Amino acid sequence: RNEHIDDIIDVYALGALEPGEQDVADEHLRGCARCQALLNDSKRVVAALAWTPEQHDPPAELRSRLMAGAQQIRPAASVSATEQPTRPQPPKAWWRQLSGPAQGGPPLLVRRVIGIGALLLLLALAGNTVRLLDQIRQAQTAAAAQQQIIGGLQGQVQQTQKTAAAQQQIIDAVRAPGTRVVAFSGTGANVRSQLLINAAGNQAFLLTDGLPPLPADKAYELWLIQGQDAVASNVFQVDQQGRATIQVQVPTQLKDYQAAAITIEAATGSPVPTTKPFLMSNF
């Protein structure tokens, strides 16, 4: 009567005690706050079981197997002949073997439910981790795409700034006193090329339009003519419309040269002309 009923608390909470055990448990619980607290814990666990998968009755032969196994490991009881029990203990129900005693810890049913809850929590955390990693990868992909767009826009801005700076140089050269325009002559009705020359400022700009685009291994080369010598100046390509705007590289002074010519050379240029000029301009 004074012993705690830890080993049947779980079954009591389930309402599955035999009548004799139920009477013993009720009598003990009326005067034992400790076991009442354990019973409240077990009732909360039983309420949580409503969310677990559907339960099924154990097979009929399970009880006999459990009882046979319990008989083999149960120690022999030694009761003194002089000892007279005040009240016979009710037989131990077979399902008590499933819950078992809880020495120094919570009932086995509580431990099992806690273990299942921990497993479900780990699975939920794993799922959240996978989703977060996928969101991170998507964000990284989007950021990389945006970075490519930004890089492309920055390249366009830089190219526009270079073009604007070159155009501003040409505008300044045209406005400068003493600047004159010298046209090229040669083959091709649609070829329009000219030089903007400012001898005082030692500046010249080549503007082309309608030059045929060349293959990758070829390039146009501009020559400045000094007497009988052709001095290499610029190696350049044109766009699909045959256009190019180039600041002429002048080795010495513009006043030292009398004409200019354009030939087709290797892509890296040549120290001397290897083809006949098809465009000429006399200063």
VOMAR-255437 format. One line per 4 residues: number of its first residue (from 1); their letters; for each residue x, y, z of N, C-alpha, C. Coordinates in steps of 0.2 Angstrom, whole numbers, padded with zeros to 4 digits, always signed. Example, Ala and Ser with C-alpha at 12.3 -4.5 7.8 and 13.67 -1.06 7.14 Angstrom:
residues 2
1	as	+0066/-0028/+0039/+0062/-0022/+0039/+0066/-0016/+0039 ~ +0064/-0011/+0035/+0068/-0005/+0036/+0064/+0000/+0039
end
This chain:
residues 283
1	rneh	+0004/-0006/+0000/+0000/+0000/+0000/+0004/+0006/+0000 ~ +0010/+0006/+0003/+0015/+0012/+0004/+0020/+0012/-0002 ~ +0020/+0007/-0007/+0025/+0007/-0012/+0022/+0011/-0018 ~ +0026/+0015/-0021/+0024/+0019/-0027/+0022/+0014/-0033
5	iddi	+0018/+0017/-0037/+0015/+0013/-0043/+0018/+0015/-0049 ~ +0024/+0017/-0050/+0027/+0019/-0056/+0026/+0015/-0062 ~ +0027/+0008/-0060/+0026/+0003/-0066/+0020/+0002/-0069 ~ +0014/+0005/-0066/+0008/+0005/-0069/+0004/+0011/-0070
9	idvy	+0008/+0017/-0069/+0006/+0024/-0070/+0003/+0024/-0078 ~ +0007/+0022/-0082/+0006/+0023/-0089/-0001/+0019/-0091 ~ -0001/+0013/-0089/-0007/+0009/-0090/-0013/+0012/-0087 ~ -0012/+0015/-0081/-0018/+0018/-0077/-0020/+0024/-0082
13	alga	-0016/+0028/-0084/-0018/+0034/-0088/-0021/+0032/-0095 ~ -0020/+0026/-0097/-0023/+0023/-0103/-0030/+0020/-0101 ~ -0032/+0019/-0095/-0038/+0016/-0092/-0038/+0009/-0094 ~ -0032/+0005/-0093/-0032/-0002/-0095/-0030/-0006/-0090
17	lepg	-0031/-0004/-0083/-0029/-0008/-0078/-0035/-0013/-0076 ~ -0033/-0019/-0074/-0038/-0024/-0071/-0041/-0021/-0065 ~ -0047/-0024/-0063/-0051/-0021/-0058/-0047/-0021/-0051 ~ -0043/-0027/-0050/-0039/-0027/-0044/-0034/-0022/-0043
21	eqdv	-0030/-0021/-0049/-0025/-0016/-0049/-0028/-0009/-0049 ~ -0034/-0008/-0052/-0037/-0001/-0052/-0038/+0001/-0045 ~ -0041/-0004/-0041/-0042/-0002/-0034/-0036/+0000/-0030 ~ -0031/-0004/-0031/-0025/-0003/-0027/-0022/+0004/-0029
25	adeh	-0022/+0005/-0036/-0019/+0012/-0038/-0023/+0018/-0036 ~ -0030/+0017/-0036/-0034/+0023/-0033/-0033/+0024/-0026 ~ -0032/+0019/-0022/-0031/+0020/-0015/-0024/+0023/-0014 ~ -0019/+0021/-0018/-0012/+0024/-0017/-0012/+0031/-0019
29	lrgc	-0015/+0033/-0025/-0015/+0039/-0027/-0019/+0045/-0023 ~ -0023/+0042/-0019/-0027/+0047/-0014/-0022/+0050/-0009 ~ -0017/+0047/-0008/-0012/+0049/-0002/-0005/+0050/-0005 ~ -0004/+0050/-0011/+0003/+0051/-0014/+0004/+0056/-0019
33	arcq	+0006/+0062/-0017/+0007/+0067/-0022/+0012/+0066/-0028 ~ +0017/+0062/-0026/+0022/+0060/-0031/+0019/+0056/-0037 ~ +0015/+0051/-0035/+0012/+0047/-0040/+0007/+0051/-0044 ~ +0003/+0055/-0041/-0002/+0060/-0044/+0002/+0064/-0049
37	alln	+0008/+0067/-0048/+0011/+0071/-0053/+0013/+0066/-0059 ~ +0016/+0060/-0057/+0018/+0056/-0063/+0011/+0054/-0067 ~ +0006/+0053/-0064/+0000/+0051/-0068/-0002/+0057/-0072 ~ -0002/+0063/-0070/-0003/+0069/-0074/+0001/+0070/-0080
41	dskr	+0008/+0068/-0079/+0012/+0068/-0085/+0010/+0063/-0090 ~ +0008/+0057/-0087/+0006/+0051/-0092/+0000/+0053/-0096 ~ -0005/+0056/-0092/-0011/+0058/-0096/-0009/+0063/-0101 ~ -0005/+0068/-0100/-0003/+0072/-0106/+0000/+0069/-0112
45	vvaa	+0004/+0063/-0110/+0007/+0059/-0116/+0001/+0056/-0119 ~ -0003/+0053/-0115/-0009/+0049/-0118/-0013/+0054/-0123 ~ -0014/+0060/-0121/-0017/+0065/-0125/-0014/+0066/-0131 ~ -0007/+0066/-0131/-0003/+0067/-0137/-0003/+0061/-0142
49	lawt	-0005/+0056/-0139/-0005/+0050/-0143/-0011/+0050/-0148 ~ -0015/+0055/-0147/-0021/+0055/-0152/-0018/+0058/-0159 ~ -0012/+0061/-0159/-0009/+0063/-0165/-0005/+0058/-0168 ~ -0004/+0052/-0165/+0001/+0047/-0168/-0003/+0043/-0173
53	peqh	+0000/+0039/-0177/-0003/+0034/-0182/-0008/+0029/-0178 ~ -0012/+0027/-0182/-0017/+0022/-0180/-0014/+0016/-0177 ~ -0017/+0014/-0171/-0014/+0009/-0167/-0018/+0002/-0169 ~ -0014/-0003/-0168/-0017/-0010/-0169/-0016/-0014/-0163
57	dppa	-0021/-0019/-0162/-0021/-0024/-0157/-0015/-0029/-0158 ~ -0011/-0030/-0153/-0006/-0035/-0154/-0008/-0042/-0155 ~ -0004/-0046/-0159/-0007/-0053/-0160/-0008/-0057/-0154 ~ -0012/-0062/-0154/-0014/-0066/-0148/-0009/-0069/-0145
61	elrs	-0004/-0072/-0149/+0002/-0076/-0147/+0007/-0071/-0143 ~ +0007/-0065/-0144/+0012/-0060/-0141/+0012/-0061/-0133 ~ +0006/-0062/-0130/+0005/-0062/-0123/+0009/-0068/-0120 ~ +0008/-0074/-0123/+0011/-0080/-0121/+0018/-0080/-0122
65	rlma	+0021/-0077/-0127/+0028/-0076/-0128/+0031/-0072/-0123 ~ +0028/-0066/-0122/+0030/-0062/-0116/+0030/-0065/-0109 ~ +0025/-0068/-0108/+0024/-0072/-0101/+0030/-0077/-0101 ~ +0031/-0081/-0106/+0036/-0086/-0106/+0043/-0083/-0105
69	gaqq	+0044/-0078/-0108/+0051/-0075/-0107/+0051/-0072/-0100 ~ +0046/-0069/-0098/+0046/-0066/-0091/+0047/-0071/-0086 ~ +0045/-0077/-0086/+0045/-0082/-0082/+0053/-0085/-0082 ~ +0056/-0084/-0087/+0063/-0087/-0087/+0068/-0082/-0084
73	irpa	+0066/-0076/-0084/+0071/-0071/-0081/+0069/-0068/-0074 ~ +0063/-0070/-0072/+0060/-0068/-0066/+0064/-0072/-0060 ~ +0067/-0068/-0055/+0071/-0071/-0050/+0066/-0075/-0045 ~ +0068/-0080/-0042/+0063/-0084/-0037/+0062/-0079/-0031
77	asvs	+0056/-0079/-0029/+0054/-0075/-0023/+0055/-0079/-0017 ~ +0059/-0076/-0012/+0060/-0080/-0006/+0056/-0076/+0000 ~ +0051/-0079/+0002/+0047/-0076/+0007/+0048/-0080/+0014 ~ +0049/-0077/+0019/+0050/-0080/+0025/+0043/-0083/+0028
81	ateq	+0044/-0089/+0031/+0037/-0092/+0033/+0034/-0088/+0038 ~ +0038/-0084/+0042/+0035/-0080/+0047/+0031/-0074/+0044 ~ +0033/-0072/+0038/+0030/-0066/+0035/+0023/-0067/+0032 ~ +0019/-0063/+0034/+0012/-0064/+0032/+0010/-0057/+0029
85	ptrp	+0009/-0058/+0022/+0007/-0051/+0018/+0000/-0049/+0021 ~ +0000/-0042/+0022/-0006/-0039/+0024/-0012/-0040/+0019 ~ -0009/-0040/+0012/-0014/-0040/+0007/-0011/-0043/+0001 ~ -0014/-0048/-0002/-0012/-0051/-0008/-0011/-0046/-0014
89	qppk	-0005/-0046/-0017/-0004/-0042/-0023/-0008/-0044/-0029 ~ -0011/-0040/-0033/-0014/-0043/-0039/-0009/-0045/-0044 ~ -0011/-0050/-0048/-0007/-0052/-0053/-0005/-0047/-0058 ~ +0002/-0047/-0060/+0004/-0042/-0065/+0002/-0044/-0072
93	awwr	-0002/-0038/-0075/-0005/-0039/-0081/+0001/-0039/-0087 ~ -0001/-0043/-0092/+0005/-0044/-0097/+0007/-0037/-0100 ~ +0003/-0032/-0101/+0005/-0026/-0104/+0010/-0022/-0100 ~ +0010/-0024/-0093/+0015/-0021/-0089/+0022/-0022/-0091
97	qlsg	+0023/-0028/-0094/+0029/-0030/-0097/+0032/-0025/-0102 ~ +0027/-0022/-0106/+0028/-0017/-0111/+0031/-0011/-0109 ~ +0027/-0008/-0103/+0029/-0001/-0101/+0035/-0002/-0096 ~ +0035/-0007/-0092/+0041/-0008/-0088/+0042/-0003/-0082
101	paqg	+0046/-0004/-0077/+0047/+0000/-0072/+0051/+0006/-0074 ~ +0051/+0012/-0071/+0055/+0018/-0072/+0059/+0019/-0066 ~ +0065/+0016/-0065/+0069/+0017/-0060/+0074/+0023/-0061 ~ +0073/+0029/-0058/+0077/+0034/-0059/+0076/+0038/-0065
105	gppl	+0070/+0038/-0068/+0069/+0041/-0074/+0061/+0041/-0076 ~ +0059/+0044/-0081/+0052/+0044/-0083/+0049/+0038/-0085 ~ +0043/+0036/-0085/+0040/+0030/-0088/+0043/+0029/-0095 ~ +0043/+0022/-0097/+0045/+0020/-0103/+0041/+0023/-0109
109	lvrr	+0034/+0024/-0108/+0030/+0026/-0113/+0032/+0034/-0114 ~ +0033/+0037/-0108/+0035/+0044/-0109/+0042/+0045/-0113 ~ +0047/+0040/-0111/+0053/+0041/-0115/+0052/+0039/-0122 ~ +0048/+0034/-0124/+0047/+0032/-0131/+0043/+0038/-0135
113	vigi	+0039/+0042/-0132/+0035/+0047/-0135/+0040/+0053/-0136 ~ +0044/+0054/-0131/+0050/+0059/-0131/+0054/+0058/-0137 ~ +0056/+0051/-0138/+0061/+0049/-0143/+0058/+0050/-0150 ~ +0051/+0049/-0151/+0048/+0050/-0157/+0047/+0057/-0159
117	gall	+0046/+0061/-0153/+0045/+0068/-0154/+0052/+0071/-0157 ~ +0058/+0069/-0154/+0064/+0071/-0156/+0066/+0069/-0163 ~ +0064/+0063/-0165/+0065/+0061/-0172/+0061/+0066/-0177 ~ +0055/+0067/-0175/+0050/+0071/-0179/+0053/+0078/-0180
121	llla	+0056/+0081/-0174/+0059/+0087/-0174/+0065/+0088/-0178 ~ +0069/+0082/-0178/+0075/+0082/-0182/+0073/+0082/-0190 ~ +0068/+0078/-0191/+0066/+0078/-0198/+0063/+0084/-0201 ~ +0060/+0088/-0196/+0057/+0094/-0198/+0063/+0099/-0199
125	lagn	+0068/+0099/-0194/+0074/+0103/-0195/+0078/+0102/-0202 ~ +0078/+0095/-0203/+0082/+0094/-0209/+0078/+0096/-0216 ~ +0071/+0096/-0215/+0068/+0098/-0221/+0068/+0106/-0222 ~ +0068/+0109/-0216/+0069/+0117/-0216/+0076/+0118/-0219
129	tvrl	+0081/+0115/-0217/+0088/+0116/-0219/+0089/+0115/-0226 ~ +0085/+0110/-0229/+0086/+0109/-0236/+0082/+0115/-0240 ~ +0077/+0117/-0237/+0073/+0122/-0241/+0077/+0129/-0240 ~ +0081/+0130/-0235/+0085/+0136/-0234/+0091/+0136/-0239
133	ldqi	+0094/+0130/-0239/+0099/+0129/-0244/+0097/+0130/-0251 ~ +0091/+0128/-0253/+0089/+0129/-0260/+0087/+0136/-0261 ~ +0085/+0140/-0256/+0083/+0147/-0256/+0090/+0151/-0257 ~ +0095/+0149/-0253/+0102/+0152/-0254/+0105/+0151/-0261
137	rqaq	+0104/+0145/-0263/+0107/+0144/-0270/+0103/+0148/-0275 ~ +0096/+0148/-0275/+0093/+0153/-0279/+0095/+0160/-0279 ~ +0096/+0162/-0272/+0098/+0169/-0271/+0105/+0170/-0274 ~ +0109/+0165/-0274/+0116/+0166/-0277/+0115/+0166/-0284
141	taaa	+0111/+0162/-0287/+0111/+0162/-0294/+0108/+0169/-0297 ~ +0103/+0171/-0293/+0100/+0178/-0295/+0105/+0183/-0295 ~ +0109/+0183/-0289/+0114/+0188/-0288/+0119/+0188/-0293 ~ +0121/+0182/-0295/+0126/+0181/-0301/+0124/+0184/-0307
145	aqqq	+0117/+0182/-0309/+0114/+0185/-0315/+0114/+0193/-0315 ~ +0112/+0195/-0309/+0112/+0203/-0308/+0119/+0206/-0309 ~ +0124/+0202/-0306/+0131/+0205/-0307/+0133/+0205/-0314 ~ +0131/+0200/-0318/+0133/+0199/-0325/+0129/+0205/-0329
149	iigg	+0123/+0207/-0327/+0119/+0212/-0330/+0123/+0219/-0328 ~ +0125/+0219/-0322/+0128/+0226/-0320/+0135/+0226/-0323 ~ +0138/+0221/-0324/+0145/+0221/-0327/+0144/+0223/-0335 ~ +0139/+0220/-0338/+0138/+0222/-0345/+0136/+0230/-0346
153	lqgq	+0132/+0232/-0341/+0130/+0239/-0341/+0136/+0244/-0340 ~ +0140/+0241/-0335/+0146/+0245/-0334/+0151/+0246/-0340 ~ +0151/+0240/-0343/+0155/+0240/-0350/+0152/+0244/-0355 ~ +0146/+0245/-0355/+0143/+0249/-0360/+0144/+0256/-0358
157	vqqt	+0143/+0258/-0352/+0145/+0265/-0349/+0152/+0267/-0351 ~ +0157/+0262/-0350/+0163/+0264/-0351/+0165/+0265/-0358 ~ +0162/+0261/-0363/+0163/+0262/-0370/+0159/+0268/-0372 ~ +0154/+0270/-0369/+0150/+0276/-0371/+0155/+0282/-0369
161	qkta	+0158/+0281/-0363/+0162/+0287/-0361/+0168/+0288/-0365 ~ +0171/+0282/-0367/+0177/+0283/-0372/+0175/+0286/-0378 ~ +0169/+0284/-0381/+0166/+0286/-0387/+0165/+0294/-0387 ~ +0162/+0296/-0381/+0160/+0303/-0380/+0167/+0307/-0379
165	aaqq	+0172/+0304/-0376/+0178/+0307/-0375/+0181/+0308/-0382 ~ +0181/+0303/-0386/+0184/+0304/-0393/+0181/+0309/-0397 ~ +0174/+0309/-0397/+0170/+0314/-0401/+0171/+0321/-0398 ~ +0172/+0321/-0392/+0174/+0328/-0389/+0181/+0331/-0391
169	qiid	+0185/+0326/-0392/+0192/+0328/-0395/+0191/+0330/-0402 ~ +0187/+0327/-0406/+0186/+0329/-0413/+0183/+0336/-0413 ~ +0178/+0337/-0409/+0174/+0343/-0409/+0179/+0349/-0407 ~ +0183/+0347/-0402/+0188/+0352/-0400/+0193/+0354/-0406
173	avra	+0195/+0348/-0409/+0200/+0349/-0415/+0197/+0353/-0421 ~ +0190/+0352/-0422/+0187/+0356/-0427/+0186/+0363/-0425 ~ +0185/+0365/-0419/+0184/+0371/-0417/+0191/+0375/-0417 ~ +0196/+0371/-0416/+0203/+0375/-0415/+0205/+0379/-0422
177	pgtr	+0208/+0384/-0421/+0210/+0388/-0427/+0215/+0384/-0431 ~ +0214/+0385/-0438/+0219/+0381/-0442/+0218/+0374/-0444 ~ +0212/+0372/-0441/+0210/+0365/-0443/+0207/+0364/-0450 ~ +0209/+0359/-0454/+0207/+0359/-0461/+0205/+0351/-0462
181	vvaf	+0201/+0350/-0467/+0198/+0343/-0468/+0202/+0341/-0475 ~ +0205/+0335/-0475/+0208/+0333/-0481/+0205/+0326/-0483 ~ +0202/+0326/-0489/+0198/+0319/-0491/+0203/+0315/-0494 ~ +0202/+0308/-0493/+0205/+0303/-0497/+0202/+0301/-0503
185	sgtg	+0206/+0299/-0508/+0203/+0297/-0515/+0206/+0290/-0516 ~ +0202/+0286/-0520/+0204/+0280/-0521/+0198/+0276/-0524 ~ +0199/+0269/-0524/+0194/+0265/-0527/+0188/+0264/-0522 ~ +0182/+0263/-0525/+0176/+0262/-0521/+0172/+0268/-0520
189	anvr	+0166/+0268/-0524/+0162/+0273/-0524/+0159/+0275/-0517 ~ +0158/+0270/-0512/+0155/+0271/-0506/+0160/+0273/-0500 ~ +0166/+0273/-0502/+0171/+0274/-0497/+0172/+0281/-0496 ~ +0171/+0283/-0490/+0172/+0290/-0488/+0176/+0291/-0482
193	sqll	+0182/+0293/-0483/+0187/+0294/-0478/+0190/+0301/-0478 ~ +0192/+0303/-0472/+0195/+0310/-0472/+0199/+0311/-0466 ~ +0204/+0316/-0466/+0208/+0318/-0461/+0206/+0325/-0458 ~ +0206/+0325/-0452/+0205/+0332/-0449/+0212/+0334/-0446
197	inaa	+0215/+0339/-0449/+0222/+0340/-0448/+0223/+0347/-0445 ~ +0226/+0348/-0439/+0228/+0354/-0436/+0235/+0354/-0435 ~ +0239/+0357/-0440/+0246/+0357/-0440/+0249/+0361/-0434 ~ +0246/+0366/-0432/+0248/+0370/-0426/+0248/+0366/-0420
201	gnqa	+0242/+0363/-0419/+0242/+0359/-0413/+0245/+0352/-0413 ~ +0247/+0350/-0419/+0250/+0344/-0421/+0246/+0338/-0419 ~ +0239/+0339/-0422/+0234/+0334/-0421/+0231/+0332/-0427 ~ +0229/+0326/-0428/+0225/+0324/-0434/+0221/+0318/-0432
205	fllt	+0215/+0318/-0435/+0210/+0312/-0434/+0208/+0309/-0440 ~ +0207/+0303/-0440/+0205/+0299/-0446/+0198/+0297/-0445 ~ +0194/+0299/-0450/+0187/+0297/-0450/+0185/+0293/-0456 ~ +0183/+0287/-0455/+0181/+0282/-0461/+0174/+0280/-0461
209	dglp	+0172/+0279/-0467/+0165/+0277/-0468/+0164/+0273/-0475 ~ +0162/+0267/-0474/+0161/+0263/-0480/+0167/+0258/-0482 ~ +0172/+0258/-0478/+0177/+0253/-0479/+0175/+0246/-0478 ~ +0177/+0242/-0482/+0174/+0235/-0481/+0177/+0232/-0475
213	plpa	+0173/+0228/-0471/+0176/+0225/-0465/+0181/+0219/-0467 ~ +0186/+0218/-0463/+0192/+0213/-0465/+0191/+0207/-0461 ~ +0194/+0202/-0463/+0194/+0195/-0459/+0199/+0197/-0453 ~ +0199/+0192/-0449/+0202/+0193/-0442/+0210/+0193/-0443
217	dkay	+0212/+0190/-0448/+0220/+0190/-0449/+0222/+0196/-0453 ~ +0218/+0201/-0455/+0220/+0207/-0459/+0218/+0213/-0455 ~ +0221/+0219/-0457/+0219/+0225/-0454/+0221/+0231/-0458 ~ +0218/+0236/-0457/+0220/+0242/-0461/+0226/+0246/-0457
221	elwl	+0230/+0249/-0462/+0236/+0252/-0459/+0237/+0259/-0462 ~ +0237/+0264/-0458/+0238/+0271/-0460/+0245/+0273/-0460 ~ +0247/+0276/-0466/+0254/+0278/-0467/+0255/+0286/-0468 ~ +0260/+0289/-0465/+0261/+0296/-0466/+0267/+0296/-0471
225	iqgq	+0266/+0300/-0477/+0272/+0300/-0482/+0276/+0306/-0481 ~ +0283/+0304/-0480/+0288/+0309/-0480/+0293/+0309/-0485 ~ +0292/+0313/-0490/+0296/+0312/-0496/+0295/+0305/-0500 ~ +0300/+0301/-0500/+0299/+0294/-0503/+0298/+0289/-0498
229	dava	+0297/+0291/-0492/+0297/+0286/-0486/+0289/+0286/-0484 ~ +0287/+0280/-0482/+0281/+0279/-0479/+0282/+0277/-0471 ~ +0279/+0281/-0467/+0280/+0280/-0460/+0274/+0277/-0457 ~ +0275/+0271/-0453/+0269/+0268/-0450/+0266/+0272/-0445
233	snvf	+0259/+0273/-0445/+0255/+0277/-0440/+0251/+0272/-0436 ~ +0245/+0271/-0439/+0240/+0267/-0435/+0238/+0261/-0439 ~ +0236/+0255/-0435/+0233/+0249/-0437/+0226/+0249/-0434 ~ +0221/+0248/-0438/+0214/+0248/-0436/+0210/+0244/-0440
237	qvdq	+0204/+0243/-0437/+0198/+0239/-0440/+0192/+0244/-0440 ~ +0188/+0242/-0444/+0181/+0245/-0445/+0175/+0241/-0442 ~ +0170/+0244/-0441/+0164/+0241/-0439/+0160/+0238/-0445 ~ +0154/+0235/-0444/+0150/+0232/-0450/+0148/+0238/-0455
241	qgra	+0148/+0244/-0453/+0147/+0249/-0458/+0153/+0252/-0461 ~ +0159/+0250/-0459/+0165/+0252/-0462/+0167/+0258/-0459 ~ +0165/+0260/-0452/+0167/+0266/-0449/+0172/+0265/-0444 ~ +0176/+0270/-0443/+0181/+0270/-0438/+0183/+0278/-0437
245	tiqv	+0184/+0279/-0430/+0187/+0286/-0429/+0193/+0285/-0424 ~ +0199/+0288/-0427/+0205/+0286/-0424/+0209/+0293/-0424 ~ +0212/+0294/-0418/+0217/+0299/-0417/+0224/+0297/-0420 ~ +0226/+0300/-0425/+0232/+0298/-0429/+0238/+0299/-0424
249	qvpt	+0242/+0294/-0424/+0249/+0294/-0421/+0254/+0297/-0425 ~ +0257/+0303/-0423/+0261/+0307/-0427/+0268/+0306/-0424 ~ +0273/+0303/-0428/+0280/+0302/-0425/+0283/+0308/-0423 ~ +0283/+0313/-0428/+0287/+0319/-0427/+0282/+0325/-0427
253	qlkd	+0282/+0329/-0432/+0277/+0335/-0433/+0273/+0334/-0440 ~ +0267/+0336/-0439/+0263/+0335/-0445/+0266/+0339/-0451 ~ +0269/+0345/-0450/+0272/+0349/-0455/+0278/+0345/-0459 ~ +0280/+0339/-0456/+0285/+0336/-0459/+0283/+0331/-0465
257	yqaa	+0276/+0330/-0465/+0273/+0325/-0470/+0269/+0329/-0475 ~ +0269/+0325/-0481/+0265/+0329/-0487/+0259/+0325/-0489 ~ +0258/+0318/-0487/+0252/+0315/-0489/+0251/+0309/-0484 ~ +0245/+0305/-0485/+0244/+0299/-0481/+0241/+0294/-0485
261	aiti	+0242/+0288/-0483/+0239/+0282/-0487/+0237/+0277/-0483 ~ +0232/+0273/-0485/+0229/+0267/-0481/+0230/+0261/-0485 ~ +0233/+0256/-0482/+0234/+0249/-0486/+0231/+0244/-0481 ~ +0231/+0238/-0484/+0228/+0232/-0480/+0234/+0228/-0479
265	eaat	+0235/+0226/-0472/+0241/+0222/-0470/+0239/+0217/-0465 ~ +0244/+0213/-0463/+0242/+0208/-0458/+0239/+0211/-0451 ~ +0236/+0207/-0447/+0232/+0210/-0442/+0236/+0214/-0437 ~ +0243/+0212/-0436/+0247/+0215/-0432/+0251/+0221/-0435
269	gspv	+0250/+0222/-0441/+0253/+0228/-0444/+0260/+0226/-0448 ~ +0263/+0231/-0451/+0269/+0230/-0455/+0273/+0236/-0454 ~ +0280/+0235/-0454/+0284/+0241/-0454/+0285/+0244/-0460 ~ +0283/+0241/-0466/+0283/+0244/-0472/+0277/+0242/-0476
273	pttk	+0274/+0246/-0481/+0269/+0244/-0485/+0270/+0237/-0489 ~ +0266/+0232/-0488/+0266/+0226/-0492/+0261/+0226/-0498 ~ +0256/+0231/-0498/+0251/+0231/-0503/+0251/+0238/-0506 ~ +0248/+0238/-0512/+0247/+0245/-0515/+0242/+0249/-0511
277	pflm	+0243/+0255/-0510/+0238/+0259/-0506/+0232/+0260/-0511 ~ +0226/+0259/-0508/+0220/+0260/-0511/+0216/+0267/-0509 ~ +0219/+0270/-0505/+0217/+0277/-0503/+0223/+0281/-0502 ~ +0222/+0287/-0505/+0228/+0292/-0504/+0225/+0299/-0502
281	snf	+0229/+0303/-0498/+0227/+0310/-0497/+0233/+0314/-0497 ~ +0233/+0319/-0501/+0238/+0324/-0501/+0237/+0330/-0497 ~ +0241/+0331/-0492/+0240/+0337/-0488/+0241/+0344/-0491
end
